[in-house]
């Protein structure tokens, strides 16, 4: 049976069989991520401390492991790392001190993203702002300039990630109506980050700390934003409005299968299999490859290679007529509705 013979909703039941995590496997995956990250961090510091500045190259693999640690925090947010809410929540909160991501704040915003991805009437929380061609053409020149700057690669993958992880996530301003928990969690995370950073600076000095830690955080942040970007920003993605919009269809067709080389797939926690993840977010990240192996018909949906993904950067507007993302140049040639 191929994908076209299986209704989108039917996949929800099929994928439910993969949702139970292996607690031992999850613990091993956590150790395989955290221990190398700590080791690479201290190796980088030791190399610089002894004048071996070429050791700064180690910030690249260290950033990769920090990115992977964030992906494990991501699974905690979905309750899929250990499958026990309390264990997942407290593991996620602890990881959040290292990833600079207040867990409960992020979890609420990310849940909103999952619930509304691809819905043109529910944009704005936990996603990358995407305008339709018609909306863009109705904007003033200042509005258009602001949107173009926001979607510029230097801002989207450089300035933006730094702003998000270093500053924006310090206050959960987007979740004013979500109760006290995101605020309490955010303030507690900020306090723990402050204590953690102060201890490291006391131990090794401000200069060495910034030279080692800041590049690791910024590289991991940029890579994380890039992954999040290409998971939904590709030409054949899906956006629609209710009642045409449905969760299952938007998950399968609005998220990509970022078919990365195996080392990058491992370091990114298989998050490139994003269409499957969006359809059944309780599946642990290490079970996602099993799904594509058992159901190869899903592998072709939204498939994008590393080279393909580079082309998606220029696609910044949704054309409701052709049902695809288009570039500014293409949008100029489209007639206003």
Secondary structure, DSSP 4 states (H G I P E B T S, - for coil): --GGGS-TTHHHHHHGGG----HHHHHHHHHHHHHHHHHHHHHHHHHHHTT-GGGGGHHHHHHHHHHHHHHHHHHHHTT-SSS-HHHHHHHHHHHHHHHT--HHHHHHHHHHHHHHTTBTTS-SSSS---EEHHHHHHS-HHHHHHHHHHTSHHIIIIIHHHHHHHTGGGS-GGGTTS-SHHHHHHHHHHHHHHHHHHHHHHHH-HHHHIIIIIHHHHHHHHHHHHHHHHTT-STT---B-TTT--HHHHHHHHS-EE---HHHHHHTTTTTBHHHHHH-TTS-GGGHHHHHHH-GGGTTTTEE-HHHHHGGGGEEEEETTTTEEEEHHHHHTSPP-
